[in-house]
Amino acid sequence: MEPSPGNKRFNLHDPGQRDEYVSIITTRPDGLKKPASEVRAGIDALDRHLPNANWLTISQGGTSFQIHTGSAGMVFFPLEEAVQLGLRLERLSTCKGFREFLVGFANPSQFLDSVFESRMADHCKARIGSLMFNPSYIINGFEKHPDFELATRWGTMVCECKSLNESDRRYAKRLNTISSVIDSATKATGGVPPGHRLEVHINGPIKGDLEQYAFMICQEAFGRMRETGHIFKNGPFAFCLELQSNPTHFSDTGIWQEVEIVGEVPVGLGPQYAYLRVTTERIEASRLRACGDLIHDAMAQLPRDKLCVTFLEVLDRASAEEAAKKKLASPHYKHFLAIGIQSSRGLHFIYKTPMKPVIEETFGPFPSEAES
């Protein structure tokens, strides 16, 4: 039985199927808003440089690839990102050590890390021109292979890329779970009064059944909170009922998640529209430790007699910035030129004040922050 047109799958390693898919996806109204020549060039490069990528298949109506990332995990890799990856690989293909760099894409658990490394390497190569992947150094008696090195007029710069996105996703999932349970518990106990916001701060471990505990605490909290601004504490929870128009009580503490009421007309996001705001220090502390650990892991890969740069990929850069400043202040990291933080807000550097000219010439004039 032939698949229906909408369910047809294309193996993009096949030139004919590649042509057909690119023609469809770049001409339909809800397709990819890119020139067909660019899409084809990107997919051609993926096929050329990653010939064994079994994920390079897609349905006629699909705009994402399904990529297994190990331990039964899977991510949806958008077509547009895949096209850009292919174009980056083509630009990087002239670099020494490129074949060794490609090995990471064949390891499911390293695929997304390799994508991040390709972004940072492509950016650096565009600025510097000379880049080598997988250089070899003897560090503490062991042979190490940092991600890449740059030949600059300031000397050789050795770079290591680390990604926190997997940990960030776990932290975000945990906070989302807690927020959803508290949201359900508040509704089951009468709900938040109109025009008000319930603020919940978590400053310790939650033990036992989360749903049962949250329901009990919310019931007790609503019974005791007679007026706005009063903080009620029980175990790891602190509750406060506040008018939505008033400032938040825990706004500068840890990370937070808000639940908004959206009517027929969408409204802006923020505490003035939220009826529930959940904050926590514990997840933020875990994220801070994770960032510090990544920087420490990078140090173990980098030679102490060279200028070194670590690139971190994170979902939220606040924790990474704090961890970077602490590390750069330590004498153990005196060979670190800078720590670059890639987030949804762009690439941001934390560096020591005298190194500003080096950073701007090598990596570009970014909105960076000096660490004295």
N, C-alpha and C positions, 0 to 999 in steps of 0.2 A: 504494500500500500504506500503510495507516494505521500510525503508530508504536504500539508497545506502550505500555500505560499508564505503565510505569516509565520509558520513554524519551521521553515527551511533553515538548516544550519550550514554555515560556510566555514570551510577549512581554509584559513587565510594563508597557509603555507602553499596552497595551490594558486598559481598565477591567474588562471581563468576565474576561479571563485573569488579571488581577491578583486579583480576588475569588476565583477558583477556586484559585489557587496559595496565597494566604494561608490559605484554609480548610483546605487539605491540610497545609501546613507547620506550622500551629499546633495541629493536632489529632492528628497521628500520634505514636506513642510516642517516636520518635527525632527528632522535629521541634524547632522553635525554641520554647524555653520563655519565650515572651513573649505578652502579650495580643494577640489578633488585631487589636484596634483600634489598638494601638501599631505593629504591623508594617505594617498598611495605611496608617496616617498617614505612616510613614517612606517607604514606597515611593511613595505619592501625591506626597510632596514631591520625591522624586528625579525623578519624571516631570514635575512642574511646573517645577522649576528647571533640570533637565538634559534637556530634551526630545529632544536629538539624541544622547543616550548610547546608542550601539549595543550596549553591553555589558549592558544591562538585560534580558537574557533568561536563562532558567535552566531546567534540566530538573526534572521532577516530583520526582525524588529528590535534587536538588542543594541544597546549602546555601552555595555560593560562586559568585561571578560571575568570569568570566575576562576580565581587562582587559589589553589590550596596552599596554605602557609605552614603546614605541619601540625601535628597533634590534633588532627581532625578539624583544624581551623580553616576558614575560607574568607577571602575578601573579594569584593567586586571592584575591579580595576577599570575605571572609566575609559572609554575608547579615546577620548581626547587626550587623556594622560598617557595612554599607550602610544599614541601617535607622537607626542612630544618626546617620550622615552626613546622611540626609534630614531628620531631626528638627532637627539643628543648622542646616542650610541654611534651614529654615523660621524658626527663631528669629533667624537673622542677616539674613533677607530685608528687614527694615525699615531696615537700616543704609545710609547713604549710600555709594555706590560698589560696592554688592553686585553689580550686573550686570557690572562690570569684573572683580570677583573671580572670577566664575563662568567667565571665559574660560580660566583655568588648567586647568579640568577637561576642556576640549576638546583640550588638548595632551597627547598620550600621555606624553611625558617629564616633564610637570609634574603629572600626576594625583595621585600619592602626596604630593607636596609640598603640593598644594592641600588634600588631606585633612588633613594635619598643621596647615596654617594655619587650617583651619576649627575644629579642636579648640582651638587656642590663642585664636582670636578669640572663640569661644563662651564659653570660660572667662572671658576678660577682660570681655566684655559682661555676663555674669551678675553680675560684681563691680562694674563701673563704670556700665553702662547706656548710655553714649555711646561709640560706636565708628564710625570712618569708614574704609572700605577705600580703598586706592590713592590716598593723598594725594600732592600734588605739591610737590617742593622743588627748588631750584636748589643743587646741590652741586658745587663746583669748576667752575662755569660750565656744568654739564650738568643737564638736567631729570631728576630721579630720582623713582621712585614706590615708596616703602617699602610693606610689606604692609598695615599699618593703623596708625591713631593713636587714642589715648584722651584724652578730655577729663576730667582729674581736678582735684581741688582743689590739687594740687601743680603744676599746669600741664599742658601738652600732652606726652604721652608717645608717642614714635614707635617702632613695633615692626617687626622683621624676623624672619622664620622661615626656618630652614635645616635641611635634613635630611641626615644622614650615613648613613641606612640602606642606601642602595645600595652605598656603599663598605664599610660594615660587612659586608654580605652577601658581598662579594668577599673580604674578609679572612678571614671565617669559612670560606668555601669553600676558600681556600688552606690554612688550618690543618688543616681536615678532611682534605684530600687528603694533606698531609704525614703526618698522624697515621695515616691508613689504610695508607699505604705502609710506614711504620715498623712498624706492627702486623703487616702481612703478612710483612715481613722478619724480625721477631723469631720468628714462628711457624715460618718456613722454616728458621731456624737453631737450632731446639731449643726455643724458647719461654721464657717467664719462669717460673722455678721457683715452685711453689705457695707462697703466703704471702709472696711478694716483689713488689716494684714496680720496674719499669724507668723511670728518669727520663731524658728526653732533652731537652737544652737546645740551641737553635739560635741562634747569635750572629753569623751571617754569611750571605752569599748562597750558595744551593745551585746549583752549576753542573753541567751535563751531565745525564745520565739519572738522574732521581731514584730510580727503582726499583732500578736496578743499583747505584748509589752506596750507597743505604740498606742493601741486602743485604750488600754488601762490608763496610760499617762495622759493621753489627750482628754479622756473623760474627766480625770481629776483636775487637769489644768483648766479646762473650761469652767469647771465648778468653782475654782478659786479666783480666776481672773475676772474681777468685778469691774475693773476700770483699765483704760488704756495706759500703757507705760509701765505696768506692774510686771516684774519678772518673777516667774515661778520656776523653781528648780526641783528636779527629781532625778536621782541617779546621774547618768551622763547627759541628760536633757536639761535645757533651759528654754522656757517658753515666754513669749511676750506678745500681747495683743496690742496693736498700734493702728492708728488711722493711716490709711494709704497715703495721705498727703504729708505725713510726718516723716522725718529722716529715719533710717533704719538703726537698730540698736547694735547689730553685729556686722555692720557693713565692711569693716576693715579687718575682720577676723577670718582667716582661712579661705576656703573656696565656698561657693554658694550655688544654689540652683533655685530659680523662681518658677512658680506656676501662675500664669496669667489668665485672666478672664477676657476672652475675645468675643465681642458681639458680632453683629452682622457686618459692621465696618471694622477692619483690623485696626488695632491701636498700637502705639509704640510699646517697646519692652522696657521694663524697669520696675523698681519697687512701688512706684506710684500706681501701677496697674496690677500688681501681684496680690493675691490673697494668701499666698503661702511662700515663705522664704526659708530655706533650710541651709544652714552653714555648718562647717565642720573644720576643726583644726587637725584632726587625726589624719584625714586623707591628704591634706596639704602637707603635713609633716612627712608622710610616706612618700609623696611626690618629690619633696625636697631631698630626702635621703636618696631616692632613686636617681635624681639628677647628679648629686654628689658622687654616687657610685659609678655612674657612667663616665664622669670626668676622670675619676680615679682609674677606671679601666683603660681609658684612653692614654693616661700618663704611662701606664705599664707598656704601651706599644710604641712610645715615642722616645727618641734619643735625647739625652740631656745636653749634648753639645751642639744642638741645632735649634733654630727658631721653630717653635711648634705651634700649631693651631688645631683646636678641636672644634668640630661642628656638631651641634646638638639639634635634633629634630624633635619638637614638642608640640602638643596641642595648645598649651597655654604657657607663655614665656616667663611669667612672674617667678615661679619656683626656680626655673633654670637660671634666671638672672641672679637671684639670691645665692644659689649654689655656686655660680661662676665667680661672683665677687668674693665669696669666702675662700674659694680655691686660689684665686689669683693673689690674694693677700698672704698666702702661705709660702714660705721659702722653698718648699718642695716643688712649687710650680714656677720657679723663677725663669725657666726656659720656655714657658708658655708666652707666646706673643699675644694671643687673644683667644677668646672663646666665642665662636659665632653661634647664634641661636636662631634657628629657622622655625617660624610658627606661621599661623594664618595671617599674622601682621607683617610678614616679610622677614628678611634677614637682618639681624641686629647683633652688633658686636659689643662685648665687654672686654676692655683692654686696659693696660697700664698707661697713664697719661703720656709719658715720653714717646710712646709707640704710635701716636695718632698719625703722623705723616706716613709711616710704613703701612698702617692699616688702610688709609685712604688711597694710597698709590697702588697697593696690591689688590685690594678687594673692592674699591670704589667708595665714594663719599656717602656712607650710610648714616642713618640717624643712630649713631652708636653712643655708648656711655663709657666714659673714662673711669678707671679705678686707680686712685692715687697710690 
